[in-house]
Amino acid sequence: MKVFEPLPAEIESLAKQTVDASIKVHRALGPGLLESVYEACLAHELRQRGLKVETQVAIPVMYDGICLEAGLRLDLLINKQLIVEVKAVEQMNRIFKAQVLTYLKLANLRLALLINFNVPLLRDGIERVIL
């Protein structure tokens, strides 16, 4: 059985701040909007909190010694340590988790938040994905 190292406190703090900011955005906007709206508002809210937020970050694939563009883009990268994938869907699909796991592996990061804003209570739409 593989034993994982605990996540650093800094990454846990980023995750907590991101969840808090997501709840604020969800309370203000409610469910039912497009993903791009939630993404833009969440990025703004996180920047207001002093975090460095990159949006639509291209993730290349290193293969056979070369860098290949595979069309992969993660929604938000917080302080270059936390991936946030924003969804606004009726029902979560297993492919979304596979997508986030791919991003984590290719970006060599440990934690991502998969957040579905199309839920009555946001806490029901947040999933932590750890690699």
N, CA, C and O of each residue as an XYZ file, in Angstrom:
524
protein
N       0.840     -1.182      0.000
C       0.000      0.000      0.000
C       0.883      1.243      0.000
O       1.828      1.342      0.782
N       0.572      2.179     -0.873
C       1.337      3.404     -0.981
C       0.884      4.392      0.087
O      -0.313      4.615      0.271
N       1.846      4.979      0.789
C       1.542      5.960      1.825
C       1.828      7.345      1.261
O       2.917      7.613      0.753
N       0.834      8.215      1.358
C       0.980      9.552      0.814
C       1.434     10.527      1.888
O       1.057     10.420      3.055
N       2.235     11.460      1.473
C       2.645     12.543      2.359
C       1.464     13.487      2.548
O       0.706     13.723      1.607
N       1.300     14.029      3.754
C       0.234     15.021      3.945
C       0.502     16.247      3.063
O       1.647     16.565      2.741
N      -0.567     16.912      2.690
C      -0.412     18.125      1.887
C       0.189     19.225      2.749
O      -0.140     19.329      3.931
N       1.063     20.047      2.180
C       1.620     21.175      2.938
C       0.518     22.127      3.405
O      -0.510     22.272      2.743
N       0.742     22.767      4.540
C      -0.236     23.694      5.120
C      -0.578     24.815      4.148
O      -1.719     25.276      4.116
N       0.385     25.257      3.361
C       0.143     26.342      2.400
C      -0.903     25.925      1.360
O      -1.767     26.723      0.999
N      -0.828     24.692      0.885
C      -1.793     24.218     -0.101
C      -3.166     24.050      0.536
O      -4.183     24.376     -0.076
N      -3.196     23.540      1.764
C      -4.474     23.416      2.487
C      -5.109     24.790      2.691
O      -6.326     24.938      2.579
N      -4.288     25.788      2.991
C      -4.793     27.152      3.167
C      -5.371     27.689      1.863
O      -6.425     28.325      1.864
N      -4.684     27.435      0.750
C      -5.197     27.861     -0.560
C      -6.538     27.196     -0.858
O      -7.455     27.832     -1.376
N      -6.641     25.909     -0.525
C      -7.899     25.188     -0.760
C      -9.018     25.789      0.083
O     -10.130     25.976     -0.411
N      -8.740     26.090      1.334
C      -9.760     26.668      2.214
C     -10.212     28.037      1.692
O     -11.408     28.324      1.646
N      -9.257     28.869      1.305
C      -9.600     30.188      0.771
C     -10.419     30.069     -0.511
O     -11.337     30.855     -0.748
N     -10.078     29.083     -1.332
C     -10.791     28.878     -2.589
C     -12.217     28.402     -2.338
O     -13.146     28.851     -3.010
N     -12.398     27.503     -1.382
C     -13.743     27.044     -1.036
C     -14.554     28.215     -0.484
O     -15.711     28.394     -0.863
N     -13.962     29.012      0.405
C     -14.658     30.180      0.955
C     -15.071     31.149     -0.152
O     -16.194     31.653     -0.158
N     -14.158     31.406     -1.086
C     -14.456     32.317     -2.194
C     -15.544     31.726     -3.096
O     -16.406     32.456     -3.587
N     -15.507     30.429     -3.312
C     -16.515     29.760     -4.151
C     -17.897     29.881     -3.526
O     -18.883     30.130     -4.221
N     -17.963     29.702     -2.217
C     -19.247     29.834     -1.517
C     -19.770     31.256     -1.643
O     -20.968     31.458     -1.842
N     -18.893     32.239     -1.531
C     -19.315     33.636     -1.671
C     -19.885     33.886     -3.073
O     -20.932     34.518     -3.218
N     -19.193     33.390     -4.096
C     -19.655     33.557     -5.473
C     -21.003     32.856     -5.663
O     -21.914     33.420     -6.269
N     -21.130     31.647     -5.156
C     -22.370     30.879     -5.315
C     -23.535     31.561     -4.597
O     -24.651     31.593     -5.116
N     -23.280     32.100     -3.416
C     -24.346     32.807     -2.689
C     -24.807     34.043     -3.453
O     -25.990     34.382     -3.440
N     -23.873     34.710     -4.116
C     -24.210     35.932     -4.855
C     -24.938     35.625     -6.166
O     -25.863     36.345     -6.544
N     -24.527     34.563     -6.857
C     -25.055     34.290     -8.194
C     -26.081     33.171     -8.244
O     -26.947     33.158     -9.118
N     -25.988     32.231     -7.308
C     -26.868     31.072     -7.339
C     -26.488     30.118     -8.454
O     -25.562     30.392     -9.218
N     -27.199     28.990     -8.559
C     -26.931     28.031     -9.634
C     -27.584     28.470    -10.944
O     -28.424     29.369    -10.963
N     -27.180     27.818    -12.042
C     -27.879     28.002    -13.308
C     -27.203     28.869    -14.349
O     -27.754     29.071    -15.431
N     -26.012     29.390    -14.048
C     -25.303     30.217    -15.032
C     -24.256     29.378    -15.765
O     -24.038     28.211    -15.439
N     -23.622     29.981    -16.746
C     -22.566     29.302    -17.496
C     -21.291     29.198    -16.662
O     -21.024     30.028    -15.793
N     -20.512     28.154    -16.950
C     -19.244     27.947    -16.240
C     -18.337     29.162    -16.330
O     -17.677     29.519    -15.354
N     -18.299     29.795    -17.486
C     -17.398     30.932    -17.687
C     -17.709     32.083    -16.734
O     -16.804     32.817    -16.336
N     -18.962     32.246    -16.369
C     -19.349     33.301    -15.432
C     -18.781     32.995    -14.052
O     -18.179     33.861    -13.417
N     -18.974     31.765    -13.591
C     -18.447     31.375    -12.274
C     -16.927     31.446    -12.256
O     -16.334     31.884    -11.269
N     -16.298     31.019    -13.337
C     -14.838     31.051    -13.421
C     -14.316     32.477    -13.287
O     -13.385     32.734    -12.524
N     -14.913     33.399    -14.027
C     -14.469     34.796    -13.983
C     -14.688     35.407    -12.603
O     -13.821     36.114    -12.089
N     -15.844     35.137    -12.004
C     -16.148     35.702    -10.683
C     -15.273     35.097     -9.601
O     -14.827     35.804     -8.698
N     -15.022     33.793     -9.683
C     -14.152     33.148     -8.697
C     -12.724     33.663     -8.828
O     -12.067     33.920     -7.819
N     -12.240     33.814    -10.043
C     -10.894     34.361    -10.245
C     -10.797     35.766     -9.642
O      -9.815     36.091     -8.975
N     -11.806     36.589     -9.876
C     -11.835     37.943     -9.322
C     -11.815     37.898     -7.790
O     -11.040     38.611     -7.153
N     -12.666     37.064     -7.210
C     -12.754     36.958     -5.754
C     -11.423     36.508     -5.144
O     -11.011     37.028     -4.107
N     -10.758     35.556     -5.774
C      -9.472     35.079     -5.269
C      -8.386     36.139     -5.401
O      -7.537     36.275     -4.521
N      -8.413     36.882     -6.487
C      -7.439     37.981     -6.653
C      -7.668     39.066     -5.605
O      -6.718     39.663     -5.099
N      -8.942     39.316     -5.283
C      -9.260     40.290     -4.236
C      -8.650     39.866     -2.894
O      -8.363     40.710     -2.046
N      -8.458     38.584     -2.711
C      -7.877     38.046     -1.483
C      -6.357     37.984     -1.550
O      -5.710     37.470     -0.638
N      -5.789     38.509     -2.634
C      -4.338     38.595     -2.754
C      -3.667     37.366     -3.347
O      -2.445     37.240     -3.280
N      -4.440     36.464     -3.921
C      -3.854     35.266     -4.511
C      -3.539     35.490     -5.980
O      -4.194     36.285     -6.654
N      -2.533     34.784     -6.464
C      -2.171     34.842     -7.883
C      -3.007     33.797     -8.611
O      -2.914     32.604     -8.325
N      -3.821     34.254     -9.549
C      -4.745     33.369    -10.262
C      -4.468     33.445    -11.757
O      -4.473     34.520    -12.356
N      -4.229     32.279    -12.342
C      -4.099     32.180    -13.792
C      -5.327     31.438    -14.303
O      -5.784     30.476    -13.686
N      -5.855     31.892    -15.432
C      -7.042     31.244    -15.997
C      -6.711     30.601    -17.345
O      -5.835     31.058    -18.078
N      -7.436     29.533    -17.641
C      -7.297     28.816    -18.912
C      -5.830     28.526    -19.239
O      -5.328     28.887    -20.303
N      -5.167     27.869    -18.304
C      -3.744     27.565    -18.419
C      -3.542     26.321    -19.286
O      -4.089     25.256    -19.000
N      -2.755     26.470    -20.340
C      -2.453     25.341    -21.227
C      -1.520     24.366    -20.509
O      -0.533     24.769    -19.894
N      -1.847     23.088    -20.598
C      -1.032     22.038    -20.001
C      -0.454     21.194    -21.138
O      -1.185     20.446    -21.788
N       0.847     21.309    -21.381
C       1.453     20.513    -22.444
C       1.712     19.076    -21.979
O       1.719     18.787    -20.782
N       1.918     18.209    -22.926
C       2.255     16.821    -22.641
C       3.700     16.604    -23.077
O       4.053     16.843    -24.232
N       4.535     16.145    -22.137
C       5.918     15.818    -22.481
C       5.957     14.340    -22.857
O       5.620     13.470    -22.054
N       6.373     14.075    -24.088
C       6.437     12.699    -24.572
C       7.601     12.554    -25.533
O       7.791     13.380    -26.426
N       8.359     11.521    -25.347
C       9.470     11.220    -26.256
C      10.437     12.390    -26.376
O      11.020     12.634    -27.433
N      10.594     13.117    -25.254
C      11.542     14.220    -25.227
C      11.060     15.506    -25.868
O      11.827     16.460    -25.998
N       9.804     15.546    -26.270
C       9.286     16.776    -26.863
C       8.011     17.214    -26.154
O       7.327     16.420    -25.508
N       7.720     18.477    -26.292
C       6.535     19.065    -25.685
C       5.421     19.089    -26.735
O       5.544     19.725    -27.781
N       4.325     18.376    -26.426
C       3.213     18.294    -27.365
C       2.022     19.081    -26.836
O       1.692     18.997    -25.653
N       1.389     19.832    -27.696
C       0.166     20.547    -27.331
C      -0.999     19.598    -27.565
O      -1.240     19.156    -28.688
N      -1.724     19.289    -26.479
C      -2.833     18.335    -26.578
C      -4.186     19.018    -26.389
O      -5.213     18.349    -26.284
N      -4.184     20.345    -26.347
C      -5.440     21.070    -26.194
C      -5.987     21.053    -24.774
O      -7.158     21.362    -24.555
N      -5.143     20.692    -23.808
C      -5.588     20.648    -22.418
C      -5.457     22.030    -21.781
O      -4.409     22.670    -21.867
N      -6.537     22.478    -21.141
C      -6.534     23.770    -20.453
C      -7.246     23.616    -19.121
O      -8.402     23.198    -19.057
N      -6.533     23.961    -18.064
C      -7.203     23.922    -16.763
C      -7.828     25.289    -16.498
O      -7.318     26.313    -16.951
N      -8.928     25.295    -15.764
C      -9.689     26.528    -15.572
C      -8.926     27.561    -14.748
O      -8.718     28.689    -15.195
N      -8.512     27.174    -13.551
C      -7.808     28.107    -12.670
C      -6.593     27.425    -12.061
O      -6.648     26.257    -11.676
N      -5.498     28.169    -11.979
C      -4.301     27.727    -11.270
C      -4.004     28.790    -10.220
O      -3.710     29.939    -10.550
N      -4.083     28.394     -8.952
C      -3.932     29.324     -7.835
C      -2.525     29.211     -7.271
O      -2.105     28.140     -6.832
N      -1.799     30.325     -7.287
C      -0.435     30.395     -6.743
C       0.452     29.256     -7.257
O       1.364     28.812     -6.559
N       0.186     28.794     -8.457
C       0.939     27.714     -9.098
C       0.954     26.422     -8.280
O       1.820     25.571     -8.478
N      -0.022     26.274     -7.346
C      -0.022     25.107     -6.464
C      -1.348     24.363     -6.414
O      -1.376     23.193     -6.032
N      -2.441     25.008     -6.787
C      -3.770     24.418     -6.656
C      -4.529     24.576     -7.969
O      -4.624     25.675     -8.517
N      -5.063     23.470     -8.461
C      -5.879     23.486     -9.670
C      -7.345     23.551     -9.263
O      -7.777     22.855     -8.344
N      -8.103     24.395     -9.958
C      -9.550     24.457     -9.754
C     -10.215     24.243    -11.106
O      -9.961     24.969    -12.066
N     -11.066     23.234    -11.157
C     -11.841     22.957    -12.367
C     -13.283     23.328    -12.067
O     -13.904     22.762    -11.167
N     -13.815     24.284    -12.826
C     -15.153     24.811    -12.607
C     -16.142     24.103    -13.531
O     -15.910     23.970    -14.733
N     -17.245     23.656    -12.945
C     -18.319     23.033    -13.709
C     -19.642     23.694    -13.340
O     -19.780     24.262    -12.256
N     -20.604     23.616    -14.240
C     -21.975     24.077    -13.987
C     -22.890     23.098    -14.719
O     -23.489     23.428    -15.743
N     -22.982     21.892    -14.173
C     -23.680     20.810    -14.848
C     -24.772     20.218    -13.955
O     -24.725     20.337    -12.731
N     -25.752     19.581    -14.592
C     -26.838     18.931    -13.851
C     -26.316     17.797    -12.990
O     -26.738     17.620    -11.847
N     -25.383     17.025    -13.558
C     -24.856     15.861    -12.851
C     -23.373     15.716    -13.177
O     -22.952     15.866    -14.324
N     -22.599     15.423    -12.147
C     -21.165     15.226    -12.354
C     -20.943     13.906    -13.092
O     -21.704     12.951    -12.937
N     -19.892     13.877    -13.889
C     -19.540     12.720    -14.687
C     -18.149     12.250    -14.259
O     -17.305     13.067    -13.891
N     -17.911     10.947    -14.305
C     -16.590     10.416    -13.914
C     -15.472     10.989    -14.773
O     -14.327     11.065    -14.327
N     -15.787     11.390    -15.994
C     -14.756     11.936    -16.872
C     -14.167     13.226    -16.303
O     -13.009     13.544    -16.572
N     -14.946     13.970    -15.523
C     -14.445     15.211    -14.933
C     -13.318     14.921    -13.940
O     -12.326     15.647    -13.889
N     -13.477     13.861    -13.158
C     -12.418     13.488    -12.218
C     -11.184     13.006    -12.977
O     -10.058     13.329    -12.599
N     -11.388     12.237    -14.041
C     -10.260     11.787    -14.867
C      -9.534     12.980    -15.476
O      -8.306     12.986    -15.568
N     -10.290     13.982    -15.888
C      -9.720     15.211    -16.440
C      -8.822     15.886    -15.402
O      -7.697     16.281    -15.709
N      -9.323     16.017    -14.178
C      -8.568     16.688    -13.120
C      -7.336     15.869    -12.731
O      -6.269     16.436    -12.492
N      -7.471     14.564    -12.668
C      -6.312     13.718    -12.360
C      -5.236     13.852    -13.440
O      -4.042     13.854    -13.138
N      -5.662     13.963    -14.689
C      -4.714     14.176    -15.789
C      -3.971     15.487    -15.600
O      -2.749     15.535    -15.735
N      -4.706     16.560    -15.285
C      -4.081     17.862    -15.057
C      -3.075     17.795    -13.921
O      -1.966     18.317    -14.036
N      -3.461     17.149    -12.817
C      -2.558     17.045    -11.665
C      -1.265     16.331    -12.050
O      -0.170     16.791    -11.725
N      -1.403     15.217    -12.737
C      -0.222     14.434    -13.104
C       0.684     15.211    -14.063
O       1.897     15.272    -13.864
N       0.089     15.803    -15.105
C       0.900     16.523    -16.094
C       1.525     17.798    -15.527
O       2.613     18.196    -15.945
N       0.838     18.440    -14.571
C       1.363     19.672    -13.968
C       2.241     19.383    -12.752
O       2.818     20.298    -12.164
N       2.338     18.101    -12.380
C       3.132     17.693    -11.223
C       2.667     18.396     -9.942
O       3.478     18.901     -9.166
N       1.356     18.415     -9.742
C       0.761     19.009     -8.548
C       0.012     17.931     -7.775
O      -0.202     16.831     -8.285
N      -0.386     18.246     -6.544
C      -1.012     17.237     -5.678
C      -2.502     17.421     -5.468
O      -3.217     16.437     -5.276
N      -3.002     18.676     -5.499
C      -4.392     18.909     -5.116
C      -5.137     19.729     -6.158
O      -4.627     20.703     -6.710
N      -6.376     19.285     -6.403
C      -7.288     20.035     -7.267
C      -8.654     20.056     -6.598
O      -9.014     19.145     -5.852
N      -9.395     21.101     -6.878
C     -10.786     21.192     -6.451
C     -11.652     21.144     -7.698
O     -11.475     21.932     -8.627
N     -12.580     20.220     -7.703
C     -13.558     20.089     -8.783
C     -14.849     20.663     -8.221
O     -15.452     20.081     -7.318
N     -15.278     21.814     -8.759
C     -16.399     22.549     -8.176
C     -17.531     22.680     -9.190
O     -17.370     23.266    -10.261
N     -18.685     22.115     -8.819
C     -19.884     22.239     -9.642
C     -20.786     23.301     -9.012
O     -21.314     23.102     -7.917
N     -20.961     24.423     -9.701
C     -21.769     25.524     -9.189
C     -23.270     25.327     -9.426
O     -24.080     26.100     -8.915
N     -23.641     24.314    -10.184
C     -25.054     24.104    -10.500
C     -25.721     23.177     -9.477
O     -26.317     22.161     -9.834
N     -25.607     23.548     -8.212
C     -26.210     22.797     -7.106
C     -26.858     23.792     -6.148
O     -26.424     24.941     -6.069
N     -27.900     23.361     -5.412
C     -28.530     24.279     -4.451
C     -27.584     24.703     -3.328
O     -27.555     25.875     -2.952
N     -26.805     23.748     -2.786
C     -25.810     24.040     -1.743
C     -24.429     23.707     -2.296
O     -24.163     22.570     -2.685
N     -23.563     24.700     -2.325
C     -22.268     24.491     -2.972
C     -21.454     23.393     -2.307
O     -20.688     22.703     -2.980
N     -21.603     23.218     -1.006
C     -20.811     22.169     -0.340
C     -21.061     20.801     -0.978
O     -20.203     19.922     -0.916
N     -22.223     20.622     -1.585
C     -22.539     19.368     -2.269
C     -21.881     19.278     -3.646
O     -21.893     18.218     -4.273
N     -21.311     20.384     -4.116
C     -20.712     20.408     -5.447
C     -19.195     20.483     -5.435
O     -18.583     20.686     -6.484
N     -18.574     20.324     -4.269
C     -17.116     20.443     -4.176
C     -16.494     19.082     -3.914
O     -16.882     18.367     -2.990
N     -15.518     18.739     -4.750
C     -14.772     17.497     -4.557
C     -13.283     17.803     -4.562
O     -12.774     18.454     -5.474
N     -12.595     17.329     -3.539
C     -11.135     17.418     -3.477
C     -10.565     16.212     -4.212
O     -10.986     15.079     -3.981
N      -9.611     16.461     -5.092
C      -8.944     15.381     -5.813
C      -7.471     15.476     -5.487
O      -6.820     16.479     -5.780
N      -6.948     14.423     -4.878
C      -5.558     14.422     -4.421
C      -4.782     13.354     -5.177
O      -5.256     12.232     -5.354
N      -3.602     13.714     -5.613
C      -2.734     12.765     -6.314
C      -1.568     12.411     -5.418
O      -0.707     11.623     -5.807
